[in-house]
Amino acid sequence: MRRSRTESRSTSTSTRLAVLAATAAALAGGVAYRAAGDDVVGQVPWQDVSGELRGLEVPQPVFRVIRHASMLEELQRELEPGVPPRSLDVDYAAKELVFASQGPRSSTGYGVEVVGVEELRRTVLVTVRETSPSLGDDVRPGVTYPFALIEIPRVDKHVHIRWQDR
């Protein structure tokens, strides 16, 4: 039996819609499975040590986990070639650093704020957000380089970043 063109298009469209619905359901199921498989184990204590590198110019977005003094030096050389790197008093056997920046901004008033650090079953999730000035805030024009540098207990898991509201 032959189908008319209209019937073929209708079947073709309904088949596509069914495939799209099945794909969306599979993706949603995958997200739910991933979330269930990465249950929160607990909150990770952290300390903001950004002030230790005050004045560091970060010309591009960067996220880095720093597990050795040499990694901190390498990051500083990468960001500011020709500027002697500063060392921090960190016990790298027990602690590690997490660095996050969105890159340069056009005025004062911008910042990077750590919202929280959670240990999941398989990873550690650092949630940060960029703060920005509101209309009427007293800001000065000029390039700024907001970043967050935090110290957390050393973990044998991958550390991931999540930018809130992005």
N, C-alpha and C positions, 0 to 999 in steps of 0.2 A: 504494500500500500504506500502510495506516495503522499508526502506532506506538502502542504502549500508553503509558500515563502513566509507567510505570516505565522503559521504554526511553527516553522523552523526557528524563526526569530524569537518567538515567545518561549519555546523550549530552551533555546540558547541563552536567553536572558535569565530564565528561571534557574537554569543550571549554573550560570555564573553567580547568581545571588546565593544559591545553596552552597557553592564552593566558598564564597566570601564569608558566609555565616559560619561554616564549619571551620574556616581558617581563624576567624575572630574568636570562636569558642576555644579552639586549640591554644591560641595565644593566651587567652585569659586563663585557661587551665594551667598553662605553663608558668604564668606569672604567679598564680596562686600556689602552685607546687613549689616554686622557687622561694616564695615568701615563707611557706610552711617549713621548707627544708633549711631555712636560715633563721631559725628562732633566735630571739635575743637571749643571750646567756646572762648578760649583766651590763651595767654601766662601767665604763673604763675611766678611772681618775685621770685628769690631765691638768697641766699647768701651762698658762700662757707665758712664753718667754720671748715674745716678739720684740720687746724692748731691747733685748740683747743685740739685735742686729738693726737697731734704729738707723734710718738713713739708707738702707739697702735699696738700690734701684732695680726694679724687676720689670724689664722691658717687654715681657710676654707672659701669657698665662702659664703658671707652673703648679704642678702638684708633685711632691717628692716626699718619700719616706727616707729618713736619714738614720742609718744604723751604725755608722762609723764616723769618726772625726774627718777622715779623708773625704767622705761623701759630702760633708758640709763645706769643706774647702773647695771641692770640685764645683758645687752649686754656686758658691760665691764667685769663683773664677769665670764660670759660664755667664753669670748675670752681669758681672762688672769686671771685664778683662782689664788687667793692669792695676787693679786696686788690691792691695794686700788683704787676704781673707782674715777674718776675725775668728778666734776659737772660742768655744763656749765650754764651761765647766759642766760636762755631762758624763755620767757614768754609763757608757755605752754597753756595758755588760748587763745592766739592769734597765736601761731606758733607751728610748729612741725618739727621734723628732719627726714631726709631720709639718710640712711647709705647704701653704696654699696661697695662691694669688691669682687674680683675674687680669693682671697686667696694669699698665699705666692708666690713670684717670685724669680728667681735665681740671680738677680743682681740689681744694681741701674739702673735707666733709665726707669723703668716701672711706670705707673701712671694710675689713674682713673679720667677721665675728664667728667664733666656734659656738655652735648651738649645742652640740653634745657628741660624745664618743661612746659607741655601743659595741660590745663584743657579741658577735653572732657565732653560731656553731662553727662556721667555716672561715669567717673573715672578721675584720674589725672595720666598722663604718664610722667615718668622721663626717659629721654634718656641719656645714658652714653656710654662711649667707653673706652676701655683700650688702653693706649698708650704704645708703646714698643720702645726700643732703635733700632737704625739703625746700620748697620755695620759701623764701624769707629767712632761711638759715644764714648765718654770717659766715660765708666761705670766701676764700680768695682764689682767683683763677691761677692756674699754673699746674704743671704736671706733677702728680703725686703717684706713689707706688704702694698702695695698701696691700698688706699681706698678714697672714697669721702664721705663727710658728709656735707649736705646742710640743710639750714633752709628755710622753705616755710611757707606762711600763712596757718593757720589751715583750713582744708577743711573737709566737712562731706561726703567724697567720698573715695572709695578705691584708694590707690596709687599703681601703677604698675611700673615696671622697664622694659626698653627695652635696651638690650646691642646692640649697633650699630655694624654692620659688624659681627654678629654671627648668 
